[in-house]
Amino acid sequence: MRKASFVIFDVLKATGVGVTFGVVITVLSALFGLIFGLVESLEVGQRIEFIIGSVSLFFLGIIILASGKKPRFGKISNTEEWRKYFKVINFAPVIGFMGIGFLIVGIVVDYWIIFLKG
């Protein structure tokens, strides 16, 4: 039961990191929007978030297909520094959940753009 709670906490933490960076990109694009136009700059920020999220999920697929049964990132995931931040999950799921976080923010910004164009 304790390991399951660590897994849930690690997944939420990795997704939260992706969402946080996605929000930072959205805020920066909104600040540029004050100069160039809000909707256009939010569309650029949304595209950047979709690109980062998609590329990270693509890398996750490559990692899963290339590793097979032998994990390639064992040295990164088993260090003491890594375990300080993520207790159970390894490198590949963290990349995947961060990508999902970027895609979540991109979807929210997409609905926001539709509302602003209204």
OpenMM code with the backbone's topology and positions (N, CA, C; nanometers):
from openmm import Vec3, app, unit

residues = "MET ARG LYS ALA SER PHE VAL ILE PHE ASP VAL LEU LYS ALA THR GLY VAL GLY VAL THR PHE GLY VAL VAL ILE THR VAL LEU SER ALA LEU PHE GLY LEU ILE PHE GLY LEU VAL GLU SER LEU GLU VAL GLY GLN ARG ILE GLU PHE ILE ILE GLY SER VAL SER LEU PHE PHE LEU GLY ILE ILE ILE LEU ALA SER GLY LYS LYS PRO ARG PHE GLY LYS ILE SER ASN THR GLU GLU TRP ARG LYS TYR PHE LYS VAL ILE ASN PHE ALA PRO VAL ILE GLY PHE MET GLY ILE GLY PHE LEU ILE VAL GLY ILE VAL VAL ASP TYR TRP ILE ILE PHE LEU LYS GLY".split()
positions = [
    Vec3(0.0821, -0.1191, 0.0000),
    Vec3(0.0000, 0.0000, 0.0000),
    Vec3(0.0866, 0.1256, 0.0000),
    Vec3(0.1969, 0.1197, 0.0738),
    Vec3(0.2849, 0.2350, 0.0817),
    Vec3(0.3519, 0.2627, -0.0529),
    Vec3(0.3895, 0.1565, -0.1255),
    Vec3(0.4522, 0.1735, -0.2553),
    Vec3(0.3533, 0.2341, -0.3557),
    Vec3(0.2271, 0.1941, -0.3473),
    Vec3(0.1256, 0.2500, -0.4368),
    Vec3(0.1080, 0.3997, -0.4119),
    Vec3(0.1131, 0.4408, -0.2882),
    Vec3(0.1000, 0.5840, -0.2591),
    Vec3(0.2210, 0.6611, -0.3111),
    Vec3(0.3404, 0.5993, -0.3045),
    Vec3(0.4591, 0.6639, -0.3611),
    Vec3(0.4478, 0.6756, -0.5130),
    Vec3(0.3933, 0.5726, -0.5788),
    Vec3(0.3759, 0.5768, -0.7242),
    Vec3(0.2798, 0.6886, -0.7622),
    Vec3(0.1676, 0.6974, -0.6928),
    Vec3(0.0690, 0.8031, -0.7217),
    Vec3(0.1311, 0.9406, -0.6984),
    Vec3(0.2056, 0.9551, -0.5903),
    Vec3(0.2692, 1.0829, -0.5605),
    Vec3(0.3722, 1.1182, -0.6675),
    Vec3(0.4519, 1.0196, -0.7126),
    Vec3(0.5514, 1.0452, -0.8165),
    Vec3(0.4865, 1.0827, -0.9490),
    Vec3(0.3772, 1.0144, -0.9845),
    Vec3(0.3067, 1.0458, -1.1093),
    Vec3(0.2496, 1.1867, -1.1037),
    Vec3(0.1888, 1.2228, -0.9922),
    Vec3(0.1340, 1.3575, -0.9784),
    Vec3(0.2440, 1.4633, -0.9795),
    Vec3(0.3579, 1.4308, -0.9206),
    Vec3(0.4689, 1.5255, -0.9194),
    Vec3(0.5243, 1.5459, -1.0601),
    Vec3(0.5419, 1.4379, -1.1361),
    Vec3(0.5940, 1.4502, -1.2726),
    Vec3(0.4957, 1.5253, -1.3619),
    Vec3(0.3666, 1.4948, -1.3497),
    Vec3(0.2657, 1.5668, -1.4273),
    Vec3(0.2610, 1.7130, -1.3854),
    Vec3(0.2761, 1.7392, -1.2577),
    Vec3(0.2774, 1.8767, -1.2077),
    Vec3(0.3944, 1.9567, -1.2617),
    Vec3(0.5092, 1.8920, -1.2772),
    Vec3(0.6245, 1.9619, -1.3358),
    Vec3(0.5942, 2.0007, -1.4802),
    Vec3(0.5339, 1.9083, -1.5558),
    Vec3(0.4966, 1.9402, -1.6932),
    Vec3(0.3942, 2.0507, -1.7012),
    Vec3(0.2944, 2.0466, -1.6133),
    Vec3(0.1919, 2.1511, -1.6111),
    Vec3(0.2540, 2.2852, -1.5721),
    Vec3(0.3451, 2.2840, -1.4768),
    Vec3(0.4094, 2.4083, -1.4333),
    Vec3(0.4878, 2.4725, -1.5471),
    Vec3(0.5688, 2.3927, -1.6174),
    Vec3(0.6437, 2.4485, -1.7296),
    Vec3(0.5505, 2.4934, -1.8417),
    Vec3(0.4401, 2.4206, -1.8627),
    Vec3(0.3424, 2.4623, -1.9624),
    Vec3(0.2776, 2.5951, -1.9276),
    Vec3(0.2461, 2.6146, -1.7998),
    Vec3(0.1874, 2.7419, -1.7550),
    Vec3(0.2883, 2.8552, -1.7712),
    Vec3(0.4152, 2.8279, -1.7439),
    Vec3(0.5182, 2.9301, -1.7620),
    Vec3(0.5249, 2.9727, -1.9086),
    Vec3(0.5187, 2.8750, -2.0009),
    Vec3(0.5197, 2.9079, -2.1432),
    Vec3(0.3961, 2.9900, -2.1790),
    Vec3(0.2809, 2.9551, -2.1221),
    Vec3(0.1574, 3.0292, -2.1500),
    Vec3(0.1663, 3.1721, -2.0983),
    Vec3(0.2191, 3.1899, -1.9794),
    Vec3(0.2322, 3.3244, -1.9230),
    Vec3(0.3293, 3.4079, -2.0054),
    Vec3(0.4413, 3.3483, -2.0457),
    Vec3(0.5356, 3.4228, -2.1288),
    Vec3(0.4745, 3.4605, -2.2631),
    Vec3(0.3984, 3.3692, -2.3225),
    Vec3(0.3349, 3.4027, -2.4500),
    Vec3(0.2254, 3.5082, -2.4306),
    Vec3(0.1579, 3.5077, -2.3163),
    Vec3(0.0580, 3.6119, -2.2887),
    Vec3(0.1248, 3.7474, -2.2694),
    Vec3(0.2440, 3.7479, -2.2087),
    Vec3(0.3172, 3.8741, -2.1944),
    Vec3(0.3593, 3.9285, -2.3299),
    Vec3(0.4044, 3.8401, -2.4194),
    Vec3(0.4339, 3.8838, -2.5551),
    Vec3(0.3070, 3.9280, -2.6260),
    Vec3(0.1940, 3.8739, -2.5820),
    Vec3(0.0658, 3.9108, -2.6401),
    Vec3(0.0284, 4.0557, -2.6141),
    Vec3(0.0823, 4.1111, -2.5080),
    Vec3(0.0562, 4.2519, -2.4818),
    Vec3(0.1172, 4.3397, -2.5905),
    Vec3(0.2206, 4.2887, -2.6558),
    Vec3(0.2877, 4.3641, -2.7622),
    Vec3(0.2293, 4.3300, -2.8995),
    Vec3(0.2139, 4.1994, -2.9267),
    Vec3(0.1814, 4.1554, -3.0625),
    Vec3(0.0358, 4.1164, -3.0828),
    Vec3(-0.0400, 4.1004, -2.9786),
    Vec3(-0.1777, 4.0541, -2.9903),
    Vec3(-0.1939, 3.9266, -2.9087),
    Vec3(-0.2940, 3.9258, -2.8214),
    Vec3(-0.3069, 3.8179, -2.7232),
    Vec3(-0.3368, 3.6834, -2.7872),
    Vec3(-0.4325, 3.6790, -2.8768),
    Vec3(-0.4754, 3.5512, -2.9319),
    Vec3(-0.3643, 3.4884, -3.0151),
    Vec3(-0.2957, 3.5677, -3.0957),
    Vec3(-0.1893, 3.5144, -3.1806),
    Vec3(-0.0739, 3.4592, -3.0980),
    Vec3(-0.0371, 3.5317, -2.9931),
    Vec3(0.0742, 3.4837, -2.9112),
    Vec3(0.0337, 3.3612, -2.8288),
    Vec3(-0.0918, 3.3534, -2.7867),
    Vec3(-0.1367, 3.2329, -2.7171),
    Vec3(-0.1382, 3.1127, -2.8105),
    Vec3(-0.1684, 3.1356, -2.9382),
    Vec3(-0.1635, 3.0256, -3.0344),
    Vec3(-0.0210, 2.9748, -3.0517),
    Vec3(0.0755, 3.0661, -3.0526),
    Vec3(0.2156, 3.0245, -3.0615),
    Vec3(0.2552, 2.9454, -2.9367),
    Vec3(0.2152, 2.9937, -2.8193),
    Vec3(0.2446, 2.9203, -2.6959),
    Vec3(0.1790, 2.7836, -2.6938),
    Vec3(0.0566, 2.7762, -2.7446),
    Vec3(-0.0140, 2.6486, -2.7506),
    Vec3(0.0585, 2.5518, -2.8428),
    Vec3(0.1038, 2.6004, -2.9573),
    Vec3(0.1769, 2.5140, -3.0499),
    Vec3(0.3064, 2.4643, -2.9885),
    Vec3(0.3750, 2.5516, -2.9165),
    Vec3(0.4988, 2.5104, -2.8496),
    Vec3(0.4696, 2.4013, -2.7472),
    Vec3(0.3621, 2.4171, -2.6708),
    Vec3(0.3269, 2.3159, -2.5709),
    Vec3(0.2911, 2.1830, -2.6367),
    Vec3(0.2166, 2.1876, -2.7473),
    Vec3(0.1829, 2.0639, -2.8175),
    Vec3(0.3076, 1.9977, -2.8759),
    Vec3(0.4004, 2.0778, -2.9267),
    Vec3(0.5234, 2.0212, -2.9820),
    Vec3(0.6064, 1.9564, -2.8726),
    Vec3(0.6251, 2.0246, -2.7601),
    Vec3(0.7050, 1.9691, -2.6510),
    Vec3(0.6398, 1.8430, -2.5956),
    Vec3(0.5074, 1.8464, -2.5751),
    Vec3(0.4377, 1.7287, -2.5248),
    Vec3(0.4454, 1.6115, -2.6197),
    Vec3(0.4278, 1.6374, -2.7490),
    Vec3(0.4321, 1.5297, -2.8478),
    Vec3(0.5722, 1.4713, -2.8618),
    Vec3(0.6730, 1.5570, -2.8626),
    Vec3(0.8106, 1.5085, -2.8741),
    Vec3(0.8496, 1.4272, -2.7511),
    Vec3(0.8063, 1.4693, -2.6341),
    Vec3(0.8408, 1.3923, -2.5139),
    Vec3(0.7718, 1.2557, -2.5149),
    Vec3(0.6470, 1.2482, -2.5631),
    Vec3(0.5813, 1.1184, -2.5743),
    Vec3(0.6454, 1.0334, -2.6843),
    Vec3(0.6948, 1.0969, -2.7899),
    Vec3(0.7689, 1.0248, -2.8934),
    Vec3(0.8967, 0.9650, -2.8349),
    Vec3(0.9703, 1.0439, -2.7554),
    Vec3(1.0907, 0.9922, -2.6901),
    Vec3(1.0573, 0.8792, -2.5936),
    Vec3(0.9446, 0.8900, -2.5254),
    Vec3(0.9019, 0.7822, -2.4368),
    Vec3(0.8805, 0.6536, -2.5160),
    Vec3(0.8170, 0.6647, -2.6322),
    Vec3(0.7970, 0.5470, -2.7168),
    Vec3(0.9286, 0.4871, -2.7632),
    Vec3(1.0240, 0.5727, -2.7998),
    Vec3(1.1556, 0.5228, -2.8410),
    Vec3(1.2251, 0.4537, -2.7252),
    Vec3(1.2171, 0.5114, -2.6066),
    Vec3(1.2800, 0.4513, -2.4892),
    Vec3(1.2191, 0.3153, -2.4607),
    Vec3(1.0869, 0.3057, -2.4674),
    Vec3(1.0200, 0.1789, -2.4387),
    Vec3(1.0560, 0.0746, -2.5433),
    Vec3(1.0546, 0.1122, -2.6710),
    Vec3(1.0859, 0.0160, -2.7765),
    Vec3(1.2328, -0.0250, -2.7758),
    Vec3(1.3222, 0.0681, -2.7464),
    Vec3(1.4650, 0.0387, -2.7527),
    Vec3(1.5151, -0.0369, -2.6306),
    Vec3(1.4508, -0.0178, -2.5175),
    Vec3(1.5060, -0.0778, -2.3958),
    Vec3(1.4766, -0.2266, -2.3856),
    Vec3(1.3612, -0.2715, -2.4346),
    Vec3(1.3286, -0.4134, -2.4229),
    Vec3(1.3159, -0.4532, -2.2779),
    Vec3(1.3899, -0.5541, -2.2379),
    Vec3(1.3845, -0.5989, -2.0988),
    Vec3(1.4913, -0.5342, -2.0131),
    Vec3(1.5943, -0.4810, -2.0766),
    Vec3(1.7035, -0.4204, -2.0013),
    Vec3(1.6863, -0.2683, -2.0009),
    Vec3(1.6610, -0.2068, -1.8856),
    Vec3(1.6435, -0.0615, -1.8822),
    Vec3(1.7734, 0.0113, -1.9135),
    Vec3(1.7659, 0.1110, -2.0003),
    Vec3(1.8850, 0.1854, -2.0422),
    Vec3(1.9196, 0.3000, -1.9471),
    Vec3(1.8233, 0.3467, -1.8715),
    Vec3(1.8466, 0.4627, -1.7866),
    Vec3(1.8559, 0.4234, -1.6402),
    Vec3(1.9042, 0.3042, -1.6134),
    Vec3(1.9173, 0.2582, -1.4766),
    Vec3(2.0148, 0.3412, -1.3953),
    Vec3(2.1208, 0.3891, -1.4605),
    Vec3(2.2195, 0.4693, -1.3885),
    Vec3(2.1613, 0.6022, -1.3433),
    Vec3(2.0750, 0.6616, -1.4262),
    Vec3(2.0126, 0.7887, -1.3887),
    Vec3(1.9089, 0.7658, -1.2797),
    Vec3(1.8268, 0.6633, -1.2977),
    Vec3(1.7123, 0.6428, -1.2090),
    Vec3(1.7500, 0.5878, -1.0725),
    Vec3(1.8645, 0.5253, -1.0619),
    Vec3(1.9006, 0.4630, -0.9350),
    Vec3(1.9971, 0.5457, -0.8515),
    Vec3(2.0229, 0.6674, -0.8912),
    Vec3(2.1107, 0.7514, -0.8108),
    Vec3(2.0336, 0.8075, -0.6922),
    Vec3(2.1075, 0.8488, -0.5953),
    Vec3(2.0457, 0.9047, -0.4752),
    Vec3(1.9747, 1.0374, -0.5039),
    Vec3(2.0314, 1.1161, -0.5953),
    Vec3(1.9682, 1.2424, -0.6330),
    Vec3(1.8325, 1.2181, -0.6974),
    Vec3(1.8229, 1.1186, -0.7846),
    Vec3(1.6955, 1.0889, -0.8510),
    Vec3(1.5925, 1.0434, -0.7497),
    Vec3(1.6313, 0.9566, -0.6597),
    Vec3(1.5378, 0.9027, -0.5602),
    Vec3(1.4943, 1.0087, -0.4600),
    Vec3(1.5674, 1.1184, -0.4526),
    Vec3(1.5241, 1.2282, -0.3660),
    Vec3(1.3960, 1.2914, -0.4211),
    Vec3(1.3815, 1.2942, -0.5542),
    Vec3(1.2657, 1.3576, -0.6163),
    Vec3(1.1564, 1.2591, -0.6534),
    Vec3(1.1948, 1.1419, -0.7032),
    Vec3(1.0983, 1.0397, -0.7439),
    Vec3(1.1354, 0.9089, -0.6760),
    Vec3(1.0513, 0.8649, -0.5830),
    Vec3(1.0842, 0.7489, -0.4999),
    Vec3(1.0741, 0.6171, -0.5757),
    Vec3(0.9748, 0.6015, -0.6647),
    Vec3(0.9488, 0.4709, -0.7244),
    Vec3(0.9702, 0.4711, -0.8753),
    Vec3(0.9140, 0.5696, -0.9462),
    Vec3(0.9163, 0.5616, -1.0920),
    Vec3(1.0519, 0.6034, -1.1484),
    Vec3(1.0818, 0.5525, -1.2672),
    Vec3(1.2107, 0.5751, -1.3305),
    Vec3(1.2035, 0.6906, -1.4296),
    Vec3(1.3069, 0.7020, -1.5109),
    Vec3(1.3240, 0.8144, -1.6020),
    Vec3(1.2161, 0.8199, -1.7101),
    Vec3(1.1870, 0.7071, -1.7737),
    Vec3(1.0936, 0.7051, -1.8872),
    Vec3(0.9519, 0.7482, -1.8480),
    Vec3(0.8931, 0.6961, -1.7409),
    Vec3(0.7592, 0.7445, -1.7047),
    Vec3(0.7557, 0.8921, -1.6667),
    Vec3(0.8627, 0.9423, -1.6102),
    Vec3(0.8668, 1.0845, -1.5756),
    Vec3(0.8600, 1.1687, -1.7020),
    Vec3(0.9356, 1.1295, -1.8045),
    Vec3(0.9306, 1.2013, -1.9318),
    Vec3(0.7896, 1.1949, -1.9904),
    Vec3(0.7268, 1.0780, -1.9839),
    Vec3(0.5914, 1.0621, -2.0363),
    Vec3(0.4893, 1.1467, -1.9637),
    Vec3(0.4926, 1.1460, -1.8312),
    Vec3(0.3947, 1.2234, -1.7557),
    Vec3(0.4194, 1.3734, -1.7660),
    Vec3(0.5451, 1.4142, -1.7828),
    Vec3(0.5707, 1.5555, -1.8080),
    Vec3(0.5127, 1.5967, -1.9429),
    Vec3(0.5257, 1.5102, -2.0425),
    Vec3(0.4657, 1.5378, -2.1731),
    Vec3(0.3148, 1.5478, -2.1651),
    Vec3(0.2536, 1.4600, -2.0854),
    Vec3(0.1088, 1.4660, -2.0658),
    Vec3(0.0696, 1.5972, -1.9987),
    Vec3(0.1525, 1.6436, -1.9048),
    Vec3(0.1260, 1.7727, -1.8406),
    Vec3(0.1290, 1.8873, -1.9405),
    Vec3(0.2285, 1.8855, -2.0326),
    Vec3(0.2333, 1.9872, -2.1372),
    Vec3(0.1090, 1.9811, -2.2246),
    Vec3(0.0660, 1.8608, -2.2609),
    Vec3(-0.0521, 1.8477, -2.3467),
    Vec3(-0.1788, 1.8945, -2.2758),
    Vec3(-0.1886, 1.8714, -2.1457),
    Vec3(-0.3045, 1.9192, -2.0690),
    Vec3(-0.3129, 2.0717, -2.0745),
    Vec3(-0.1995, 2.1376, -2.0527),
    Vec3(-0.1989, 2.2839, -2.0577),
    Vec3(-0.2294, 2.3322, -2.1992),
    Vec3(-0.1779, 2.2637, -2.3005),
    Vec3(-0.2078, 2.3004, -2.4379),
    Vec3(-0.3558, 2.2906, -2.4693),
    Vec3(-0.4219, 2.1879, -2.4176),
    Vec3(-0.5658, 2.1716, -2.4388),
    Vec3(-0.6431, 2.2835, -2.3688),
    Vec3(-0.6027, 2.3172, -2.2470),
    Vec3(-0.6702, 2.4257, -2.1742),
    Vec3(-0.6521, 2.5583, -2.2485),
    Vec3(-0.5317, 2.5839, -2.2988),
    Vec3(-0.5071, 2.7072, -2.3737),
    Vec3(-0.5884, 2.7070, -2.5032),
    Vec3(-0.6055, 2.5912, -2.5652),
    Vec3(-0.6856, 2.5822, -2.6870),
    Vec3(-0.8297, 2.6235, -2.6598),
    Vec3(-0.8873, 2.5744, -2.5507),
    Vec3(-1.0231, 2.6163, -2.5147),
    Vec3(-1.0293, 2.7650, -2.4801),
    Vec3(-0.9242, 2.8152, -2.4185),
    Vec3(-0.9179, 2.9565, -2.3850),
    Vec3(-0.9139, 3.0416, -2.5123),
    Vec3(-0.8377, 2.9965, -2.6127),
    Vec3(-0.8300, 3.0680, -2.7405),
    Vec3(-0.9673, 3.0673, -2.8096),
    Vec3(-1.0347, 2.9529, -2.8076),
    Vec3(-1.1681, 2.9447, -2.8679),
    Vec3(-1.2632, 3.0412, -2.7977),
    Vec3(-1.2528, 3.0504, -2.6654),
    Vec3(-1.3369, 3.1435, -2.5891),
    Vec3(-1.3056, 3.2889, -2.6252),
    Vec3(-1.1767, 3.3219, -2.6413),
    Vec3(-1.1383, 3.4593, -2.6725),
    Vec3(-1.1788, 3.4989, -2.8143),
    Vec3(-1.1732, 3.4036, -2.9066),
    Vec3(-1.2144, 3.4349, -3.0444),
    Vec3(-1.3662, 3.4471, -3.0554),
    Vec3(-1.4366, 3.3730, -2.9662),
    Vec3(-1.5790, 3.3650, -2.9559),
    Vec3(-1.6600, 3.4393, -3.0467),
] * unit.nanometer
topology = app.Topology()
chain = topology.addChain("A")
for resn in residues:
    res = topology.addResidue(resn, chain)
    for name in ("N", "CA", "C"):
        topology.addAtom(name, app.Element.getBySymbol(name[0]), res)
